[in-house]
Amino acid sequence: MPVRRRIVAAAMLAGAVSASVLLAGPAVAAETKYFYGTGMSSNYFTALFNADSAARALASADGFDSSTQCSPGGSYTTQPLPGLYSVRAQIICTR
């Protein structure tokens, strides 16, 4: 029986060590936020640029580095009047 007790004790110790390592995990969880900006222009690309710039300005104001921590998410375009583009752009930021 002493051999069996040593095996059980060793197994319990090994289990406790592996459980503590698994429960430790990363110290800080990643934070992901979505930012939206709008832009209007008679040129679609100018409207898209303005919308993206507005979204990146919001991300910068919230503490994100928009050049390294943000990526384009998508855009939505409408034409409220002929020859006028209204664009809503989304960016996704993670830190």
Secondary structure as the mmCIF struct_conf table of DSSP 4:
data_model
#
loop_
_struct_conf.conf_type_id
_struct_conf.id
_struct_conf.beg_label_comp_id
_struct_conf.beg_label_asym_id
_struct_conf.beg_label_seq_id
_struct_conf.end_label_comp_id
_struct_conf.end_label_asym_id
_struct_conf.end_label_seq_id
HELX_RH_AL_P HELX_RH_AL_P1 PRO A 2 ALA A 24
BEND BEND1 ALA A 27 VAL A 28
STRN STRN1 THR A 32 SER A 41
BEND BEND2 SER A 42 ASN A 43
HELX_RH_AL_P HELX_RH_AL_P2 TYR A 44 ALA A 61
TURN_TY1_P TURN_TY1_P1 ASP A 62 GLY A 63
TURN_TY1_P TURN_TY1_P2 SER A 66 THR A 68
BEND BEND3 GLN A 69 GLN A 69
STRN STRN2 CYS A 70 LEU A 81
TURN_TY1_P TURN_TY1_P3 PRO A 82 GLY A 83
STRN STRN3 LEU A 84 THR A 94
#
